[in-house]
Amino acid sequence: MEATAKVSSIFIYPVKSCRGISLSQAPLTPTGFRWDRNWLVVNYRGRAYTQRVEPKLALVEIELPDEAFSEGWEPTKNSFMKIKAPGMSVLKISLMKPSEVVEGVSVWEWSGSALDEGAEAAKWFSDYLGKPSKLVRFNAASETRLIDPNYAPGHKTMFSDLFPFMLISQAS
């Protein structure tokens, strides 16, 4: 009998380096699972924070509305991502795209523009991390992060490290 692969769990990480969300199913997009690593916490120079530098990010919980994972669903003005952390009030981020662009955002080797989630989000993350911070969203309208063509020619990603999907086996 031939061995077959079975998906045992799916996790997405809407805000890079914050806690993941376990899902039973997730819509696929050209850049990975929908909502996966769309947002990034950056320092005052626009450089990405990761758990390697800011381990407190591992305690930041993200909630998205259930309907956000339905095929074809689009956000309304009443659609929010909720962000929670120990000792902090709940931060609500509209899932509608912000209009303010911030330049000079960088993650690993990539640098470009992103959408600024505003002063309330910046204050929340600055207070939580104890240093100037911002929350930004990938600016898919003007930016592209191509994947190394040696591995996945023509494929793109948002703020994930290397690839639109990361797979791991139970054995490993």
C-alpha positions as CSV (number, residue, x, y, z in Angstrom):
1,M,0.0,0.0,0.0
2,E,1.3,3.5,-0.9
3,A,1.8,6.0,1.9
4,T,-0.4,9.1,1.7
5,A,-0.1,12.4,3.4
6,K,-2.8,13.7,5.7
7,V,-3.0,17.3,6.9
8,S,-3.4,17.1,10.7
9,S,-3.5,20.9,11.4
10,I,-3.3,24.3,9.8
11,F,-1.9,27.3,11.5
12,I,-1.8,30.9,10.2
13,Y,0.0,33.8,11.7
14,P,-1.8,37.0,10.7
15,V,0.8,39.2,12.5
16,K,4.3,37.8,11.8
17,S,5.9,36.6,15.0
18,C,2.7,36.7,17.1
19,R,0.8,33.7,18.2
20,G,-0.8,31.6,15.5
21,I,-4.4,30.6,14.9
22,S,-5.3,27.0,14.5
23,L,-7.8,26.3,11.7
24,S,-9.7,23.3,10.3
25,Q,-9.6,24.9,6.8
26,A,-8.2,28.0,5.2
27,P,-8.7,29.7,1.8
28,L,-5.7,29.6,-0.5
29,T,-4.4,32.7,-2.2
30,P,-1.4,33.2,-4.6
31,T,0.7,34.2,-1.6
32,G,-0.3,31.4,0.8
33,F,-3.3,31.0,3.2
34,R,-5.5,34.0,3.4
35,W,-4.6,36.4,6.2
36,D,-1.2,34.6,6.8
37,R,1.5,37.1,7.7
38,N,-0.3,40.0,6.2
39,W,0.8,42.2,9.2
40,L,4.2,43.0,10.7
41,V,5.3,44.8,13.8
42,V,8.3,47.1,13.0
43,N,10.6,49.3,15.0
44,Y,11.0,53.1,14.5
45,R,13.2,52.5,11.4
46,G,10.7,50.2,9.8
47,R,12.7,47.0,10.5
48,A,10.7,43.9,11.3
49,Y,10.5,42.6,14.9
50,T,10.7,38.9,15.2
51,Q,10.4,36.6,18.3
52,R,14.2,36.2,18.1
53,V,14.5,39.9,19.1
54,E,11.2,40.4,20.9
55,P,10.1,37.1,22.5
56,K,7.1,38.9,24.1
57,L,5.5,38.8,20.7
58,A,4.8,35.1,21.3
59,L,2.2,36.1,23.9
60,V,0.3,38.3,21.5
61,E,-3.0,36.6,20.5
62,I,-4.8,37.3,17.3
63,E,-8.5,36.7,16.6
64,L,-10.2,37.0,13.2
65,P,-13.9,36.7,12.6
66,D,-15.0,33.2,11.6
67,E,-16.4,34.5,8.4
68,A,-13.0,35.8,7.3
69,F,-12.1,32.2,6.4
70,S,-15.1,31.7,4.1
71,E,-14.3,31.5,0.4
72,G,-14.9,34.8,-1.3
73,W,-15.6,36.8,1.9
74,E,-14.7,40.5,1.8
75,P,-14.3,42.7,4.9
76,T,-16.8,45.4,5.8
77,K,-16.4,48.5,8.0
78,N,-17.6,46.2,10.9
79,S,-14.8,43.6,10.3
80,F,-12.0,43.6,12.8
81,M,-8.9,41.7,13.8
82,K,-8.6,41.6,17.7
83,I,-5.2,41.7,19.3
84,K,-4.7,40.7,22.9
85,A,-1.7,40.5,25.2
86,P,-1.1,40.1,29.0
87,G,-1.7,43.4,30.8
88,M,-3.0,45.1,27.6
89,S,-6.5,46.2,26.5
90,V,-7.9,44.6,23.4
91,L,-6.7,46.3,20.2
92,K,-9.1,46.3,17.2
93,I,-7.7,46.6,13.7
94,S,-10.1,47.1,10.8
95,L,-9.8,44.5,8.1
96,M,-10.6,47.2,5.6
97,K,-7.3,48.4,4.0
98,P,-5.8,51.5,5.6
99,S,-4.8,54.3,3.1
100,E,-1.7,55.7,4.7
101,V,1.5,54.3,3.2
102,V,4.8,54.1,5.1
103,E,8.1,53.7,3.2
104,G,11.2,51.9,4.1
105,V,9.6,48.8,5.8
106,S,12.0,45.8,5.8
107,V,11.9,42.2,6.6
108,W,15.1,40.1,6.0
109,E,16.4,41.0,2.6
110,W,13.2,42.7,1.3
111,S,12.4,46.4,1.7
112,G,9.5,48.4,0.4
113,S,6.3,50.2,1.3
114,A,3.5,49.0,3.6
115,L,0.2,50.2,4.9
116,D,0.3,51.9,8.3
117,E,-2.4,50.7,10.7
118,G,-2.3,54.0,12.5
119,A,-1.5,55.7,15.8
120,E,-3.6,53.6,18.1
121,A,-1.9,50.3,16.9
122,A,1.5,52.0,17.1
123,K,0.9,53.1,20.7
124,W,-0.4,49.7,21.7
125,F,2.7,47.8,20.4
126,S,5.0,50.6,21.6
127,D,3.5,50.3,25.1
128,Y,3.6,46.5,25.0
129,L,7.2,46.2,23.8
130,G,8.5,49.3,25.7
131,K,10.0,50.9,22.6
132,P,8.7,52.8,19.5
133,S,6.8,50.4,17.2
134,K,4.3,50.3,14.4
135,L,1.9,47.8,13.0
136,V,2.0,47.6,9.2
137,R,0.1,45.6,6.6
138,F,1.6,44.2,3.4
139,N,0.9,46.6,0.5
140,A,-0.1,44.1,-2.1
141,A,-1.3,46.9,-4.5
142,S,2.2,48.1,-5.0
143,E,4.7,45.6,-3.6
144,T,5.8,42.1,-4.6
145,R,8.0,39.7,-2.7
146,L,9.2,37.0,-5.1
147,I,10.3,33.6,-3.9
148,D,13.8,32.4,-4.7
149,P,13.3,31.1,-8.3
150,N,15.5,28.0,-7.5
151,Y,12.7,26.8,-5.2
152,A,9.4,28.2,-6.5
153,P,9.8,30.2,-9.7
154,G,7.0,32.8,-10.2
155,H,5.6,32.4,-6.7
156,K,5.2,35.3,-4.2
157,T,4.8,35.8,-0.5
158,M,3.9,38.6,1.9
159,F,5.8,38.9,5.2
160,S,6.6,35.1,5.6
161,D,10.2,34.2,5.8
162,L,10.7,32.3,2.5
163,F,7.7,30.6,1.1
164,P,3.9,31.0,0.9
165,F,3.4,27.6,2.7
166,M,5.6,26.0,5.3
167,L,5.0,22.2,5.7
168,I,6.4,19.9,8.4
169,S,5.8,16.2,9.0
170,Q,4.6,14.7,12.3
171,A,7.8,12.6,12.4
172,S,10.0,15.7,12.2
